[in-house]
Amino acid sequence: GGGRALLYLALRTGCDVAGVELSETRHRSAAALFGLAAPLLRPGQTASLYQGDMLDPWGPPRPAAAVLIANRLFDEDFTLRALAAAPPARHVIALKPIPSWPSGARGVQTAF
């Protein structure tokens, strides 16, 4: 998306963040926003943005403590494939429930 949720997490937590966006337009918008907010990041903190397909197994490495997936418009099959391609994380935050998420898998927290 436009990077707002990712930037919010970076500023609130001080954690390094990385985002992947398929749309070139949305990626440019997020890059502009991150450029404006760069002085607000903590010393040594990184906020990386990548333009590409989140399902690309050869994409940039993205270590994560939490994965936010804006799955409101994704069908469940695509959501599960995207999460399988995501880096291992302690938490998954989704915008809508994922009914077939395997029990015992990484925790899913929905935000509506």
C-alpha positions in Angstrom: 0.0 0.0 0.0 1.0 3.6 0.6 3.2 2.7 3.5 1.2 4.5 6.2 0.7 1.4 8.5 4.3 0.4 8.1 5.6 3.9 8.9 3.3 4.0 11.9 4.7 0.7 13.2 8.3 2.0 12.7 7.7 5.3 14.5 5.7 3.7 17.4 8.0 0.8 18.0 11.4 1.8 16.8 11.7 -1.6 15.0 13.2 -2.0 11.6 10.5 -2.3 9.0 10.3 -3.6 5.4 7.4 -3.3 3.0 6.6 -4.9 -0.4 4.2 -3.3 -2.9 3.3 -4.6 -6.3 1.9 -1.3 -7.6 4.6 1.1 -8.9 2.3 4.1 -8.1 1.7 3.0 -4.5 5.4 2.2 -4.1 6.4 5.7 -5.2 3.8 7.2 -2.8 5.2 5.2 0.1 8.8 6.1 -0.8 7.9 9.8 -0.8 6.2 9.4 2.6 9.2 7.6 4.0 11.5 10.2 2.7 9.6 12.9 4.6 9.5 10.8 7.8 13.2 9.7 7.6 14.4 12.3 10.1 11.8 10.9 12.7 13.3 7.4 12.7 15.6 6.4 15.5 19.4 6.4 14.9 20.3 3.1 13.2 16.7 2.2 12.5 15.9 1.0 9.0 12.7 1.4 6.9 13.0 -0.4 3.6 10.5 -0.4 0.7 10.6 -2.8 -2.2 8.5 -2.7 -5.4 7.7 -6.2 -6.6 5.7 -9.3 -6.0 5.4 -10.5 -2.4 5.1 -14.1 -3.7 8.5 -13.9 -5.4 10.8 -16.3 -3.5 13.9 -14.5 -4.8 12.6 -11.1 -3.5 14.5 -9.1 -0.9 15.1 -10.8 2.5 12.7 -9.5 5.0 13.3 -10.7 8.6 10.2 -9.9 10.7 8.8 -10.1 14.2 5.4 -9.3 12.8 3.8 -9.6 9.3 1.0 -7.2 8.4 -1.1 -8.4 5.4 -3.7 -6.1 4.0 -5.8 -9.0 2.8 -9.2 -7.2 2.7 -9.4 -7.7 -1.1 -7.5 -11.0 -1.3 -9.2 -14.4 -1.5 -8.2 -16.9 1.1 -6.0 -19.0 -1.2 -3.9 -16.0 -2.2 -3.7 -14.9 1.4 -2.4 -18.3 2.5 0.2 -18.3 -0.4 1.4 -14.8 0.5 1.8 -15.8 4.2 3.7 -19.0 3.2 6.1 -16.7 1.2 6.4 -14.2 4.1 9.3 -14.4 6.5 8.9 -16.4 9.7 7.3 -14.1 12.2 6.0 -14.3 15.7 2.7 -12.5 14.8 0.6 -12.1 11.7 -1.8 -9.2 11.6 -4.6 -9.5 9.0 -7.3 -7.1 8.0 -9.9 -9.9 7.7 -10.1 -13.3 9.3 -8.3 -16.3 7.7 -10.6 -19.2 8.5 -8.3 -22.0 7.3 -5.2 -20.7 9.1 -3.6 -23.9 10.6 -4.1 -24.3 14.3 -0.8 -24.0 16.1 0.7 -21.8 13.4 1.8 -18.2 14.0 -0.8 -16.2 15.8 -3.2 -14.2 13.7 -4.6 -11.0 15.0 -7.3 -9.4 12.9 -7.8 -5.6 12.7 -11.1 -4.4 11.3 
